[in-house]
Amino acid sequence: METNTKKFNSDIIRQWANLIGIIAAFFLNVYVNLAPP
């Protein structure tokens, strides 16, 4: 039970980390494209 809960929490954290990474990369790309040279 405890192991399953711990794995479940780590999976959620991993999914959030992936989502934040994708969003950060997207905004970084937009910033680089729109920023003046």
N, C-alpha and C positions, 0 to 999 in steps of 0.2 A: 504493500500500500504506500509506504513512505517512498520507496524507490520509484513507483509509478508517478507519484505526485511530483517528485523532484525532476524526473524526466519530462513531465508535462510542462513544468515551469521553464525548464531549459529550452524546450522546443518553442515556447511562446517568445522567450527572450531572443532566440535565434531568428525567429520570423520578424520580430520588430527591428532587430539589428539590420537584417537584409533590407527591410522596407526603408528604414532611415538612410541606409547607404545609397539606395537607388534614388531617393528624393534629394539627398545631398549632392550626388553626382549630377542629377538633372539641373538643380539650381546653379551649381558650379559651372556647368556647360552654358547655361543661359547667361550667367554673369560674364563669362569670358567672351561670349559672342556679342554682348551688348556694351561691354565696357570700352571706353575710348582707348586707343593705343597709347 
